[in-house]
Amino acid sequence: MCGVKLPLPDLMPPRAVIALLLLLALALGGCAGRAARTDGALSAEARAVAFLVREVPAWSRENGCFSCHNNGDAARALYAAKRGGFAVPAAALADTTAWVRRPSRWEHNKGDPGFSDQRLANLQFAASLLAAVESGQSSDRRALQAAARKVAAGQGEDGAWRIESQDTLGSPATYGTALATFTAWRILTEADAPEMKAAAAAAAAWLRHSPMENVPAAAVALRFSLRDSSPGSTQRRADAFARLRRAQTFDGGWGPYADTPAEAFDTALALLALAELPHEAEVAAMIRRGRAFLLAQQRADGDWAATTRPSGGESYAQRMSTTGWATMALLRTGLARAP
């Protein structure tokens, strides 16, 4: 067992036992070359995974409901980590997987209606279900198709998903119009249900011409253009990349706009987009600088401070979603690389 010895005293608080078991799991993952650096310290990815393993299941168990932040963005990061070879304890995702596999129950989720948006919940839970399928934690394609139908119901007449009609920029938990539409398009496409083709086509039409007025929108435009074969996709890809190149800040990150300070969420979106490009010298350099920014912003507990609009706010939901996005970006851009 790689020489790992963790004592478990008889009278140890449950949370302490869970923490020790988590450290053991991560240490074993490190033995496989995925969680630990060569100097024996946990990598940034592993520390983020450790934080999420503890926090993702805590919300539903302590509050009696499922959330867009814990069981959406944060859970998707754990599915990505598991897919990438990290030792994620089964208990960390069991509740989320069971929940997202039953779309018929999503409308009956407990919670404060004043802070709930069913369209956003459908989008987030469906995205988690897709991540569960992609990571091998679920093989229920019928559930994914049912989830896609729920997502499609939130589509606007122009083909887009406007979660917050007055805020197209969005935030880690609420996405914004461009990211919400791209996420919905992926769900509809991957569900591969005949009745979803028209909705997916309308979403694609909107994404081909959506304005790139901020960094999240440019990152989405780049990701979609790489999947699009329609006329003009090559030029749009070049334009989106140019906007991301100009918007990268002196400290390596990205803010919501080209002239604003870097934020973890916007940096994560840019990195996820750049990771899909061929790793030529310029792209690789941009990714290295972006990763360095995220690593510098990671806190001792393994998480990231919430990216809020405006900046500097306090929000548990946004902190969990920010950490989920940052973790996915680090995993995507350097899973086996020591930071």
C-alpha positions in Angstrom: 0.0 0.0 0.0 2.8 2.4 -0.9 3.9 2.5 2.7 0.9 4.6 3.7 -0.1 4.1 7.4 -3.0 6.1 8.8 -4.0 5.3 12.4 -7.7 5.2 13.2 -8.3 5.7 16.9 -11.4 4.1 18.3 -12.9 7.4 19.5 -12.4 9.6 16.4 -15.1 12.0 15.2 -16.8 10.9 12.0 -15.6 13.8 9.9 -12.0 13.0 11.0 -12.4 9.4 10.0 -13.7 10.5 6.6 -10.8 12.9 6.2 -8.3 10.2 7.0 -10.0 7.7 4.6 -9.9 10.4 1.9 -6.2 11.0 2.4 -5.6 7.3 2.1 -7.6 7.2 -1.2 -5.7 10.1 -2.6 -2.4 8.6 -1.5 -3.3 5.3 -3.3 -4.2 7.4 -6.3 -0.8 9.0 -6.1 0.8 5.5 -6.2 -0.8 5.2 -9.6 1.0 8.4 -10.7 -2.1 10.6 -10.8 -2.5 12.4 -7.4 0.9 13.1 -6.0 3.9 15.0 -7.2 7.4 13.5 -7.3 8.3 15.3 -4.1 5.5 13.5 -2.2 3.2 16.6 -1.9 -0.3 16.5 -3.2 -0.7 18.2 -6.5 -3.0 21.1 -7.0 -5.5 18.9 -8.7 -5.4 16.3 -5.9 -6.0 19.0 -3.3 -8.9 20.3 -5.2 -10.3 16.8 -5.6 -9.9 16.3 -1.8 -11.9 19.4 -1.1 -14.6 18.4 -3.5 -14.8 14.9 -2.2 -15.7 16.3 1.2 -18.0 19.1 0.1 -20.0 17.6 -2.9 -22.0 15.1 -0.9 -22.3 17.3 2.2 -24.9 19.7 0.8 -27.6 17.1 0.1 -27.0 15.2 3.4 -27.1 18.4 5.5 -29.8 20.3 3.7 -32.1 17.5 2.3 -32.0 18.8 -1.2 -29.7 18.8 -4.3 -28.0 21.9 -5.6 -26.8 23.4 -8.8 -23.4 24.2 -7.3 -22.5 21.0 -5.4 -24.3 18.4 -7.5 -23.8 20.4 -10.7 -20.4 22.1 -11.4 -18.6 20.6 -8.4 -19.8 17.1 -9.0 -18.8 17.4 -12.7 -15.3 18.1 -11.6 -15.3 14.9 -9.6 -16.6 12.9 -12.5 -13.8 14.4 -14.6 -11.2 13.5 -12.0 -12.5 9.9 -11.8 -12.4 9.7 -15.6 -8.8 10.9 -15.5 -7.7 8.3 -13.0 -8.0 9.9 -9.6 -9.1 7.8 -6.7 -12.5 9.3 -6.0 -14.3 7.4 -3.2 -17.6 6.0 -4.5 -19.5 7.7 -1.6 -18.5 11.2 -2.9 -20.6 10.8 -6.0 -23.2 8.1 -5.1 -25.9 10.6 -4.1 -25.4 12.8 -7.1 -25.4 9.9 -9.5 -28.6 8.5 -8.0 -30.3 11.9 -8.2 -29.3 13.0 -11.7 -30.3 9.6 -13.1 -34.0 10.3 -12.2 -35.0 13.5 -14.1 -38.6 12.9 -13.2 -37.8 13.9 -9.7 -36.0 17.1 -10.4 -39.1 19.3 -10.1 -39.7 17.9 -6.6 -36.3 18.9 -5.2 -36.6 20.7 -1.9 -35.2 24.1 -1.5 -36.1 27.8 -1.3 -38.1 28.7 -4.4 -36.9 32.3 -4.1 -33.4 31.1 -4.9 -34.2 28.4 -7.4 -34.6 28.4 -11.2 -35.8 25.2 -12.6 -34.3 25.9 -16.0 -30.9 26.3 -14.4 -31.4 23.2 -12.3 -32.4 21.1 -15.3 -29.3 22.4 -17.2 -26.9 21.7 -14.3 -28.3 18.3 -13.4 -28.4 17.2 -17.0 -24.8 18.3 -17.4 -23.8 16.2 -14.4 -25.7 13.2 -15.8 -23.8 13.6 -19.1 -20.5 13.7 -17.1 -21.6 10.6 -15.2 -22.2 8.8 -18.5 -18.9 10.0 -20.0 -17.0 8.8 -16.9 -18.7 5.4 -16.8 -20.7 6.1 -13.7 -24.0 5.7 -15.5 -25.0 3.9 -18.7 -28.6 5.0 -18.7 -29.1 6.6 -22.1 -32.8 6.8 -21.6 -32.3 9.0 -18.5 -30.0 11.3 -20.5 -32.7 11.6 -23.2 -35.3 12.5 -20.6 -32.9 15.1 -19.1 -32.4 16.5 -22.6 -36.1 17.0 -23.0 -36.3 18.9 -19.8 -33.4 21.1 -20.9 -35.0 21.7 -24.3 -38.1 23.1 -22.6 -36.0 26.1 -21.4 -34.9 27.1 -24.9 -35.9 30.6 -26.1 -37.4 31.4 -29.4 -34.0 32.5 -30.8 -32.4 29.2 -29.9 -30.6 30.4 -26.8 -30.9 29.7 -23.0 -31.2 33.0 -21.1 -31.0 32.0 -17.4 -30.8 35.6 -16.3 -32.3 37.8 -19.0 -30.6 41.0 -17.7 -27.2 39.4 -17.3 -25.7 37.8 -20.4 -22.2 37.6 -18.8 -23.3 35.2 -16.1 -21.3 33.7 -13.2 -19.9 30.3 -12.2 -23.2 29.0 -11.0 -25.6 30.8 -13.5 -23.4 30.5 -16.6 -24.7 33.4 -18.7 -26.3 33.1 -22.1 -23.4 31.8 -24.2 -22.2 29.2 -21.7 -25.7 28.0 -20.9 -26.6 27.6 -24.6 -23.3 25.7 -25.4 -23.9 23.4 -22.4 -27.5 22.8 -23.5 -26.4 22.2 -27.1 -23.9 19.5 -25.9 -26.5 17.8 -23.8 -29.0 17.7 -26.7 -26.4 16.5 -29.1 -25.0 13.8 -26.9 -28.5 12.6 -25.9 -29.0 11.7 -29.6 -32.8 11.7 -29.5 -34.6 12.3 -32.8 -37.0 14.8 -31.3 -34.0 16.9 -30.0 -32.5 17.6 -33.5 -34.5 20.7 -34.1 -33.7 22.2 -30.7 -30.0 21.3 -31.2 -30.0 22.9 -34.6 -31.5 26.1 -33.3 -28.9 26.3 -30.5 -26.1 25.7 -33.1 -27.5 28.5 -35.3 -27.5 30.9 -32.3 -23.9 29.9 -31.3 -22.6 30.5 -34.8 -23.5 34.1 -34.6 -23.5 35.0 -30.9 -21.7 38.1 -30.0 -18.2 37.7 -28.4 -18.6 40.7 -26.1 -16.8 39.1 -23.1 -14.3 36.4 -22.3 -16.8 33.7 -21.4 -18.5 34.3 -24.7 -15.2 34.2 -26.6 -14.3 30.9 -24.9 -17.6 29.4 -25.8 -17.3 30.6 -29.4 -13.9 28.9 -29.7 -15.1 25.6 -28.3 -18.2 25.5 -30.5 -16.3 26.5 -33.6 -14.0 23.6 -33.1 -17.0 21.3 -33.3 -18.7 23.2 -36.2 -18.1 22.5 -39.9 -20.4 25.2 -41.3 -19.0 27.9 -43.5 -17.3 30.6 -41.5 -16.4 28.4 -38.5 -12.6 28.6 -39.3 -12.7 32.5 -39.3 -14.9 32.5 -36.1 -12.4 30.2 -34.4 -9.5 32.6 -35.4 -11.5 35.6 -34.1 -12.3 33.9 -30.8 -8.7 32.8 -30.3 -7.5 36.4 -31.0 -9.9 37.8 -28.4 -8.6 35.3 -25.8 -5.0 36.1 -26.6 -5.6 39.9 -26.3 -7.6 39.5 -23.0 -5.0 37.4 -21.1 -3.7 39.6 -18.2 -0.1 40.2 -17.2 -0.5 37.7 -14.4 -1.6 35.0 -16.8 -5.3 34.8 -16.1 -8.5 36.2 -17.7 -11.1 38.5 -16.3 -14.7 38.8 -17.7 -13.5 41.5 -20.1 -10.2 42.4 -21.6 -9.6 45.3 -19.3 -10.6 43.8 -16.0 -8.6 41.9 -13.4 -8.3 38.1 -13.8 -10.8 35.8 -12.0 -10.6 32.1 -11.5 -13.9 31.3 -13.3 -13.1 33.3 -16.5 -9.5 31.8 -16.5 -11.0 28.3 -16.2 -13.3 28.9 -19.2 -10.4 30.2 -21.3 -8.2 27.3 -20.4 -10.9 24.7 -21.2 -11.2 26.3 -24.6 -7.5 26.6 -25.3 -7.0 23.0 -24.3 -9.0 21.9 -27.3 -6.6 23.6 -29.7 -3.4 21.9 -31.1 -0.7 22.6 -28.6 1.5 24.9 -30.7 4.0 27.1 -28.9 1.8 30.1 -28.5 -1.2 28.1 -27.2 1.0 26.1 -24.9 2.5 29.3 -23.4 -0.9 30.8 -22.8 -2.0 27.6 -21.1 1.1 27.5 -18.9 0.5 31.1 -17.8 -3.2 30.5 -17.2 -2.5 27.4 -15.1 0.1 29.4 -13.1 -2.6 32.0 -12.3 -5.0 29.3 -11.1 -2.3 27.6 -9.0 -1.4 30.9 -7.4 -5.1 31.6 -6.5 -5.8 28.1 -5.0 -6.3 28.3 -1.2 -4.8 26.0 1.4 -8.0 24.0 1.7 -7.8 23.1 -2.0 -10.6 25.5 -3.1 -10.8 28.8 -4.8 -12.5 32.0 -3.7 -15.9 32.6 -5.3 -15.9 34.5 -8.6 -18.8 36.9 -8.1 -20.3 39.7 -10.2 -19.3 42.2 -9.1 -16.0 40.9 -7.8 -15.2 40.3 -4.2 -18.5 39.0 -2.9 -19.0 36.0 -0.6 -21.1 33.1 -1.8 -20.9 29.4 -0.9 -22.7 28.5 -4.1 -20.3 30.5 -6.3 -17.3 29.2 -4.4 -18.3 25.6 -5.0 -19.0 26.3 -8.7 -15.8 28.3 -9.1 -13.8 25.5 -7.5 -15.5 23.0 -9.9 -14.6 25.0 -13.0 -11.1 25.6 -11.8 -10.6 22.0 -11.0 -11.9 20.9 -14.4 -9.5 23.4 -16.1 -6.5 22.1 -14.3 -7.5 18.5 -15.0 -8.0 19.2 -18.7 -4.8 21.1 -19.2 -2.3 19.0 -17.1 -3.7 16.0 -15.4 -0.4 14.1 -15.1 1.8 17.2 -15.0 3.3 18.3 -11.7 2.3 21.9 -11.1 
